[in-house]
Amino acid sequence: RSMKFLKDNRGMELLEAAITTPIAIMVMLAIVNLGMLVYAQQAVQAAARHGARMGSVAQQCPACYAVSGAKSAIAQAGIFENTSVSVLAPGGSAGSILKIQVSGSVPNFMAPLTSLFPGLRGLTFTVRADSTFRKEGW
């Protein structure tokens, strides 16, 4: 009688689907999460580069133009929860260095799962980039 039970394959497809569907969903969420993280890193790099370039060609107050340009560029990305732009070197005179840093946080869709394991990321990922340009003279 027990041998007949082992040879019966009814319901195996349902069992296989019940096991593989959650794994497939987690893999898809991880791929989306990784894609957002790569996009966010590219966005902060582009914003830092744009801001530093705007400041390097400004006639007056290069740091003001750099911060303004970086903030407008990072706002266009549309995925960041909280952003910050800081001036690391003001670039006041021609030939001096203008350096800014842009950072922001993006949501972690895998946060409920990663909270089960200590040492893994929390609710958000923080990405940052800096860019350096030489202040152009006129």
C-alpha positions in Angstrom: 0.0 0.0 0.0 2.8 2.5 0.8 4.5 1.7 -2.5 1.4 2.8 -4.4 1.5 6.2 -2.7 5.2 6.7 -3.8 4.3 6.0 -7.4 1.3 8.4 -7.5 2.3 11.7 -9.2 -1.0 13.5 -8.9 -0.5 17.0 -7.6 3.2 17.2 -8.2 2.9 20.2 -10.6 1.1 22.2 -7.9 3.8 21.3 -5.4 6.5 22.3 -7.8 4.8 25.6 -8.6 4.3 26.3 -4.9 8.0 25.9 -4.4 9.4 27.7 -7.4 7.0 30.7 -7.7 8.2 32.5 -4.5 11.8 31.9 -5.6 11.1 33.3 -9.0 9.4 36.4 -7.6 12.3 37.0 -5.2 14.8 36.7 -8.1 12.8 39.2 -10.2 12.6 41.7 -7.2 16.4 41.3 -6.8 16.9 42.1 -10.5 14.7 45.2 -10.3 16.4 46.3 -7.1 19.9 45.9 -8.7 18.7 47.8 -11.7 17.4 50.7 -9.6 20.7 50.8 -7.7 22.8 50.9 -10.9 20.5 53.6 -12.3 20.7 55.6 -9.0 24.5 55.4 -9.1 24.6 56.6 -12.7 22.2 59.5 -11.8 24.3 60.8 -8.9 27.4 60.6 -11.1 25.7 62.5 -13.9 24.3 65.1 -11.4 27.7 65.6 -9.8 29.4 66.0 -13.2 26.7 68.4 -14.4 26.9 70.5 -11.3 30.6 70.8 -11.4 30.6 71.7 -15.0 28.0 74.4 -14.4 30.1 75.8 -11.6 33.4 75.7 -13.6 32.0 78.0 -16.3 30.2 80.4 -14.0 31.4 84.0 -14.0 30.6 84.5 -10.3 29.9 82.2 -7.3 30.9 78.9 -9.0 29.8 76.9 -5.9 26.3 78.4 -6.1 25.9 77.4 -9.7 27.4 74.0 -9.0 24.9 73.2 -6.2 22.0 74.6 -8.2 23.0 72.5 -11.3 23.5 69.3 -9.3 20.2 69.7 -7.5 18.2 70.2 -10.7 19.9 67.2 -12.3 19.3 64.9 -9.4 15.6 66.0 -9.1 15.1 64.9 -12.7 16.0 61.3 -11.9 12.9 61.0 -9.8 13.8 58.0 -7.7 15.6 59.5 -4.8 14.0 59.8 -1.3 16.4 62.4 0.2 19.3 64.0 -1.6 22.2 66.2 -0.6 24.7 68.2 -2.5 27.8 69.5 -0.8 30.8 71.6 -2.0 34.1 70.0 -1.2 36.3 72.6 -3.0 34.7 76.0 -3.9 36.8 76.8 -7.0 36.8 80.6 -6.5 39.4 81.8 -9.0 40.5 80.8 -12.5 42.5 77.6 -12.5 41.4 76.5 -9.0 39.6 73.2 -8.3 35.8 73.0 -8.0 34.7 69.7 -6.4 31.1 68.7 -5.4 29.6 65.6 -3.9 26.0 64.4 -4.6 24.3 61.6 -2.6 20.8 60.2 -2.3 18.8 57.3 -1.0 16.8 54.8 -3.1 14.3 52.2 -1.7 15.4 48.6 -1.1 12.5 46.4 -2.3 14.2 43.4 -0.6 14.2 45.1 2.8 11.6 42.7 4.5 13.8 39.8 3.5 17.2 41.4 4.2 16.1 42.4 7.7 16.1 38.7 8.6 19.9 38.6 8.2 22.1 40.8 10.4 24.6 42.9 8.5 22.7 43.3 5.3 21.3 46.6 4.0 18.3 48.2 5.6 15.3 50.1 4.0 17.3 52.2 1.6 20.6 52.2 -0.3 22.7 55.3 -0.3 24.6 56.2 -3.4 27.1 59.0 -3.7 29.5 60.4 -6.3 31.8 63.4 -6.6 33.1 65.3 -9.5 36.0 67.7 -9.9 36.4 70.4 -12.6 39.0 73.1 -12.9 37.5 76.6 -12.8 37.8 78.1 -16.2 39.1 81.6 -16.6 38.0 84.4 -19.0 
